[in-house]
Amino acid sequence: MEASSVYGRLSFVPSSYTKRNNERSYDVKLRTAGAGTLQNFALYTLCGTFLYAVCAGFRDNYGIMLPYIVEWSGIPYSTLSFVIALGQLFFGLMQPVFGLLALRTSARAVLWTGSLMMLAGLLLIPLSASAPLLTLALGILLPSGTAAASFGIIMSCISPRLSPHQAHISSGFVASGIGIGICVLSPAIQSTIAAHGLTGAIWFLTMPALLLIPVSAVITKPLPEKKRAGISTGAGKSATDLFREAFRSSTYRRLGFGFFTCGFHMALIQTHLFSQLTAFGVSEKAASYALSVYGIGAIAGAVGSGAASARFAIPRILGGLYSSRCLWIGLLLLPLPQSVLFAVIFMLGLTGVATVAPTSGLVNKLFGPVHLATLFGFVYLIHQIGAFCSAWSGGLCLSFTGSYSGIWYADIALCLAAGLACFGIQKLAGPERTGR
């Protein structure tokens, strides 16, 4: 099936791009096809954003809990860094697995299974005083559960229920859930730990985890027969053929490298930025608020990148986002006043999550929405391999050198390389295949 034919019905990229190559006009008004369409947009976008925010808030706030887990369990920081790194890997590994399961069974079954795995992982943490049990809780169950509510699976549930323009806008809001999760849960977790200890924070987190089940039921309601028929084409393709087709695409490979770098960068911030800030002399309370500032920037960046992807060529957006991170990371390492430091962290947030919507949109354009959960899930697996590398090596770097500087320099080099790789997509694939 031609990508353009798919996008005539369902897309993150407006169908006008398939009509005129150089046309960049974009109508930001939500187009309603009938009564209740705008309400559907609000309902499904809100539910999808909540799902993504809760799961992202869980996995992205390990850094706050890590010092307390070290103190409580007596397990070395480097060992726990490996556990967290393993969790990053499982989060990525399970995404294409859950994507294939959603095709073979149902998205509802996948989302509910993930919610139960998250709850099991959370409740196991207070009972775990050894590395094997913490590995099971933090390294396998909890991250695997959050993988069930991945961006690709959520958008594969929402997109068929919306118009193409609405789906595009919705993807930006759902991606912003990462920032919302960090912004809301970072200070909440830190305050709860300070008041009630680590166990109190765990019980606090079970409440949003329980809400995932009824919320996921909303976005997985059975589709009308007409809409089910409209998105079923290509669903029978084998996993082997699908991945073989994907990896023949230079664009897909470059997106994968970009997301490896993104994962390396994001996990470094999620796992070690809190400790890095306290090493700079920032108080723990202020450091948790700094992560909230990062989250606010991530919200703005995600929503903005969704709109920008409709107006400009996606490779240029991705190349600019990856390249700009070099500047902000470099500034982060300088001795800055706290107010300036927080501004730099905001800019890091602005560029951090902003890569999700354009990357998924390009995968969607290349291979169609029916394969989005699987192929974007695999790209996210590559993302999490990068996350594994930085989460673990960050702890090793601190243990052996007494500083995080080396790992930040590696991050700068990778971001520069990813920026150049994404800028090269435009020349390789041409405007019709890259979102212009």
N, C-alpha and C positions, 0 to 999 in steps of 0.2 A: 504494500500500500504506500502510495506517495505521501510524504509528510504533509504536503500542502492540503491533501484531501482530508486528512485527519484533523488538521487545524481549522478547517472550515466548520467543524462541529465542536471541537474540544481542544483547547489550547491555553497555554500561558502567554502566547504571543498573538496579538490581534491579527485577524485574517487579512486585513488590509495590506500586510507585508507580503503576502503571496501574490497580490495583484500588481503592485507597483514597487519596483526594486528600490527606487530612491525616495519614495514617499515616507516621511517621518511624522506625519500628523497622527495624533493619538487623542481620541475622545475619552477623557477621563470620567465622563458621566456614566453611571451604571445603566446599562441598557436592559430594560425589563421586557420580557416576552409575554407577560400576562400578570394577572392578579396574584399577589403573593410572592413574586420573584424577588423583590427587594428584601422582603422579610426573610426569605430563604437564604439570600446572600448573608444577611446579618447573623442569622441563626447558625448556619454551617461554618461561617468564618469564625464566629465566637467559639463554637465548640472545638473546631480544629486548633485554634490558637491556644485554648485552655489545655488540650491534650499535649500539645507540643511544649507548652510552657512548663507544665508540671514535670514531664519527663526530662526536659533540659535542665530545669532547676535542680532536680535530684542529682544528675550526673555531673553538673557543672559546678557544684558546690562542695565537692570532695575536699578541695583545698582548705576550706574552713574547718572541716571536721578532722582533717589529718593530724594536726598537732595534738588534739585531744585524744584521738585514738592511740597515738604513740604513747602519750602519758598514761592512758588507762590500761593499755594492753602490755606495755613494755616491749613491743616489737620495734626493731630499728626502723628509722625513717626510710632508709634505702630499701628495706624489704617491703614496706607498705607502698613505696613508690612503684615497685614491681607489681604489686597487687592491683593498684589503680591503673597501671599501664595495661595489665592483662584485661581489666574491665573495659578499657578503651578498645582493645582488640575484639573482645566478645561483642561489644556494642556494634562494631562494624561488621563482624562475621555474621551475626544473626539477621542483619537487615535484608540481604538478598535471600536468605533462607525463609524469613517471614514473608517476603515479597512473593516467592514461589508458592508458599503455603496459602497465601491469600488468594492466588489464582486457582489453586487446586481445591480449596475448601471455601472459606469466606473471610473477609476482612474482620467481621465481628468476632469470629472465633479467635483470630490472631490477636486482636486488641484485648479481648478478655483474658486470654492466656498470659499476655504480657503484663496486665495489671496484677494478676495473681502472683506472677514471678517477682514483681517489684515488691509486693507486700511481704512475700516470704523472705526476700533478701533484707528488707528493712528490719523485720522482726528478729532475724537471726543475728544482726550486729551486736545487740547487747548481750547475747549469749555466747559470743565468740571472743575467747581470750587467747586464741592460738592462731598462727598464720594460716593453717589449712582451712579453718572455719571462716576466717575473714576473707580468704580467697574465694570460698564458695559464696559468701554473702555479697562482698563488694566487687569481686572479680568476675563472677559468673551470673548469679541470679538477678541482681539489681540492674546491671547494664544490659543483660539480655532482655529483661522485661521492658526497659525503656526503648530498646530497638524495635519492639512490636509497634510502637507509636511513632515510627519514623516519618520523616517529611514525605517521602514518596508514598507510603501507604495512606497517610492522612489525605494527601492531595488526590490520590486515586479514588478515594471515597467521595471527596467534595466536588471535584471538577465536573463529573457527569451531571450534577444537580444544578449547575450554574451555566450562564452564558459564557462564551469565550472571554469577553472583557471582564466579567465578574471573576472568573477563575484566575485570570492573570493578577488582578488586584488582590484577590483572596490569598494567593500564594505569598505575596509580600507580607501580609498581616500574619499568616501562619508562621512564616520564617521568623518574624519578630518575636515569636513565643520564646525563643532562646534568650533574648534580652529581657523579656518580661520575667521569665523564670529566675534569671540571675538577679535582676533588680529587686524583686519581691522577696525571694527566699534567702538571699545572702544575709541581709540584716536580721531577718526573722530567725534563721538558724543560729546565728551568732548570739543573738539576745536570748534565745531559748536555752542554749548551752550554758550561757553565763548564769541564768536564773535557775535552771533545773538539771543541768548536767547533760552529758551526751545521751543518756537514756531518754530524758525528757524531750530532746530534739527529735529522736527517732519516733516516739509516739506522736509528736506533733506532725511529722511528715506522713503518717499513715492516713490522716484525714483527707488530704488531696488525692492520695493514691486510691482510696475507696471511691472517690467521685469519678474516677476515670471510667468505671464500668457503665454507669448510666449515661454519661456524656458520649461515650463511644457508641452506645446504642442509637443515639440520635443520627449520627452521620453514616450509620450502616443500615438504615432502613432500606427495605427492598426497593429497587428502582422500578418505575413503570416499564412494561415490556418493550415499548418503543425505544426507550433510552438504553436498555440492556442490549438490544440488538444493534444499536448504533456504535457501541464500543467493543463489541465482541470480536471483531475481525482481527485475526492474528494471534488470538489467545492460545491456539493449539500448537504454536511453534515450540519445539523442544528447547530445553535450557541450553543444550550444547550448541544448537544452531544459532540461538539468540546471542550467546556470548561470543561465538565465532564471528558473527556479523558485526557485533559491537567493536571488537578489538581490531577488526580490519580498518576501522575508521580512525584516521590520525587525529581528528577532532576529539573523539572519545578518549583516546590515549592521553592527549594533552589536558583534557579536563580532569582525568584521573591524576596526573602529576600535580596539577594545580590543587586538587583536593587533598593529596598527600601533604602538600605544604600547608594547606589550611588546617588540617588536623594537627600537624606538628605545632603550628602556631597557637591554635586554640587550646590544646591540652596543656601547653606550657603556661598559658595564662590561667586556665582553670585550676590547675594543680599546684603551681608554684608561685603565682603572682602574689598571693596573700603573704606567703613567707618572705618573698623578695621585698615587699613593702615594709614588713616589720623589721627586716634587716636594715632598711634605710632609716629606721627610727620612727616609722609611722605606727601609731597605736593600733591594737587589734580592732577596736571599734571603728576607727577611721579607715583601716584597711578593708573592713567589711563594707563600709559605705563607698569606698573606692570601687569595689566590685559592682555595687549598685550603679555607680556612675558609668561603668563599663556597660552594664546592662541597658541603661537609658540610651547610650550611644548605639548599641546593637539594635534596639527597637527602631530608632530613626533610620539607621543604615539599611535594615532589612526592608522596611516599607519603601524607602527611597529607591533602593535598587530594583524593587519590583516595578515601580513606575518608569525608572530610567531604562530598564530592559525593553520596554515597549517602544521607546522613542529612539534609542541609540543602538548601535551594533554591540551585541553581547560580548564578543571577544575584547573589544576596547574597554568595556566596563570592568571585566574580570582582570585584564592586564593592569588597568589603573589601580584597582583595589589592592591587588597583590603587591605591586611596586610601591605604593604609598606606605605600606606597612613598614618598609625599611626605615623611612624617616622617623616614624613614631617610636619604633623600637630603639633606634639610636638615641632619640631624645630621652627615652625612659631610663637609659643607663647614665645620664648626666646628673650631677647634683643640683636638683631643681627645688624651688620652694614648693610647699605642699599644694598650693592652689594651682600652680603651673603643672605639677605632676598629675593632678586630677584632670586637668584639661587634656593632657597627653593621653591619659587612660580613656577619656571620652572618645578621642579620635581613634584610638585602637578599637574601641567598641563599634564605632561608626563603620569601620572597614571589615570587622570580624565576621559577623553573620551575613553581611551583604552579599557574599558569594553564593549563598544557598539557592535563592530564587532564580538568578540568571543561569546557574549551572543546571538546575533541574529543568528550567525552561528549554535550554538547548538540548538536553537529553530527550525531553518530550518531543521537541521539534524533529529530531533526527530519527527517533524510533517509535513514536506514537504513545498515547496515554496508557494503552493496555499493558505495555512493558515498562512503564515508568517506575513502579515500585521495585521491580527486580533490578533494572539497569542502573537507576539512581542509587538503589540500595548497594549495588556492587561498587559504584563510585564512592559511596560512603564507607564501604569496607576499606578501600584504599585510604580514605581520609583517616580512618581509625588506626590503620597501620602506622601512619605518621604520628597520630596521637600516642600510640604505644611507645614509639621511639622517644618522643620528647618527655612524656610523663616519667618513664624509667630513667632515661639519661639525665634528666634534670636533677633527680635525686642522687644519681651517681656523681654528677658534676659537683654538686654541693659537698658530698661526702669526701671526695678526693682532693678538691681544690679549695673548699671553703667558700666558694662563690658560684653564682649562677651565670657569670659573664660569658663563659665559653658557649653555653647552650643558646644564649641570646644572639651571639654572633653567628652561630649556625643557622638560627632562624632568619636572620637578615639575608644571608646568602641564598637560602631556599626561596624566600619571598621574591627576591630579585629574579631568580631563575624562572619561577612560576609566572611572573609578570611577562617576561620575554616569551615564554611558551604560549601564553594566551594571546598576546598580541599577534603571534604567528598564525593563529587559527584563521584569521580573516584572509590572509594570503593563500592559505592552503584550500580552504573550503569555499570561499566566495560569499557574497552577501546573501544569496538565497538560502544558504545552509547555516547561517550564523545569526539570524535574527534581525537582519536589516530589512 
